[in-house]
Amino acid sequence: MHTVTVEGLNKTYRSVPALSNIHLELGTGLFGLLGPNGAGKTTLMKILSTVLPYEEGRVTIYDLDLAKEGEKVRGLLGYLPQHFYVPLQFTGRELLHYVGSMKGLTDQRQRTSQVERLLEEVNLLPHADKKIKSFSGGMTRRLGIAQALLGDPKFIILDEPTAGLDPSERIRFRNVIEKLGNDYTIILSTHIISDIETSCEKVAVLNKGSVRYQGTTVNLAKRAAGCIWELQVPYAEYDHYAKEYTVIASRREMNHAVFRVIAQEPPHLQAVAVQPTIEDGYMAVINGVTG
Ligand SMILES: Nc1ncnc2c1ncn2[C@@H]1O[C@H](COP(=O)(O)OP(=O)(O)OP(=O)(O)O)[C@@H](O)[C@H]1O
């Protein structure tokens, strides 16, 4: 069952299109929104979170029409913006009480119970009384998740929540959102494929303001079937081949460079077809190459 639908959404900034004819269907669980810089992810997230108006289209969030019932939609939302600014002199616990009050959790006992439960859920209980200025980037983002979950929202919007995090913090953050499971509809935008490959069953790929793919991560990988090649060339010729092909990855092995190349046809007589990954599928969609 779909909980959030976007139909024919258009958005322009001073008549320059940022989103064109977007159609998306989300259900409960984690939905990944992938796209390179400038694809329109933040614009879409801001529209879904009622921060930004749009010109055309229809957005339905748990049966509410976003254009007509924005106030009610806001009551269902939890939002972690791309740039999550927090008062650094607050402690983690103080911030959650403050945001909880803003969200209408006026009953102190009820608010305290939510704050404590969420601190535990995001693994911040031992640090709850430390000032936020002493938090690492990962701790601040996990606090961001906790504040988004206050007030029992149904639809959680996470805009590039792992940007700038080191690998171990990224994994910790991912574990927290994976735990949320199917209780919520969660949309997570990122340009880091590993953020979504283990946790999202469904994804959309946005490029230049249009949805280029929507479906399962498994089928996204299949989009590159027959188009991913490995090729070993003398390392001295690295620059020549790097310029000639669309290279997804390369590594050095002794005096050779091994290229992972995306191409409709075998790029070289010695090129060997290899099994595509989700990242290959993403690159195929972005580069307009299909198997
Ligand atoms: N306030 C604005 N005024 C004018 N153009 C804007 C504005 N905000 C975004 N844009 C443009 O709209 C397009 C989509 O931008 P958006 O920030 O939504 O992309 P994004 O996928 O979130 O990129 P990133 O990963 O870099 O954050 C870009 O071309 C951007 O330059």
The ligand as a MOL file (V3000), in Angstrom:
LIG
                    3D

  0  0  0     0  0            999 V3000
M  V30 BEGIN CTAB
M  V30 COUNTS 31 33 0 0 0
M  V30 BEGIN ATOM
M  V30 1 N 17.1780 28.6000 -3.9810 0
M  V30 2 C 17.5430 28.2860 -5.2310 0
M  V30 3 N 17.5150 29.2020 -6.2210 0
M  V30 4 C 17.8530 28.8900 -7.4970 0
M  V30 5 N 18.2480 27.6490 -7.8830 0
M  V30 6 C 18.3080 26.6900 -6.9370 0
M  V30 7 C 17.9460 26.9400 -5.5680 0
M  V30 8 N 18.0880 25.7960 -4.8650 0
M  V30 9 C 18.5050 24.8480 -5.7550 0
M  V30 10 N 18.6340 25.3930 -6.9850 0
M  V30 11 C 19.0270 24.6770 -8.2130 0
M  V30 12 O 18.1220 23.5840 -8.4020 0
M  V30 13 C 18.8070 22.4100 -8.8380 0
M  V30 14 C 18.5720 21.2750 -7.8430 0
M  V30 15 O 19.2280 21.5990 -6.6160 0
M  V30 16 P 19.1060 20.7040 -5.2990 0
M  V30 17 O 19.8340 21.4170 -4.1960 0
M  V30 18 O 17.6810 20.3600 -5.0840 0
M  V30 19 O 19.9200 19.3930 -5.7460 0
M  V30 20 P 20.5290 18.2240 -4.8590 0
M  V30 21 O 20.3030 16.9680 -5.6260 0
M  V30 22 O 19.9930 18.2770 -3.4830 0
M  V30 23 O 22.0760 18.5680 -4.8610 0
M  V30 24 P 23.1680 18.3820 -3.6570 0
M  V30 25 O 23.4380 16.9160 -3.5830 0
M  V30 26 O 24.3520 19.1640 -4.1990 0
M  V30 27 O 22.5970 18.9740 -2.4120 0
M  V30 28 C 20.2760 22.8000 -8.9820 0
M  V30 29 O 20.5050 23.1390 -10.3270 0
M  V30 30 C 20.4100 24.0200 -8.0890 0
M  V30 31 O 21.4210 24.8800 -8.5530 0
M  V30 END ATOM
M  V30 BEGIN BOND
M  V30 1 1 1 2
M  V30 2 1 2 3
M  V30 3 2 2 7
M  V30 4 2 3 4
M  V30 5 1 4 5
M  V30 6 2 5 6
M  V30 7 1 6 7
M  V30 8 1 6 10
M  V30 9 1 7 8
M  V30 10 2 8 9
M  V30 11 1 9 10
M  V30 12 1 10 11
M  V30 13 1 11 12
M  V30 14 1 11 30
M  V30 15 1 12 13
M  V30 16 1 13 14
M  V30 17 1 13 28
M  V30 18 1 14 15
M  V30 19 1 15 16
M  V30 20 2 16 17
M  V30 21 1 16 18
M  V30 22 1 16 19
M  V30 23 1 19 20
M  V30 24 2 20 21
M  V30 25 1 20 22
M  V30 26 1 20 23
M  V30 27 1 23 24
M  V30 28 2 24 25
M  V30 29 1 24 26
M  V30 30 1 24 27
M  V30 31 1 28 29
M  V30 32 1 28 30
M  V30 33 1 30 31
M  V30 END BOND
M  V30 END CTAB
M  END
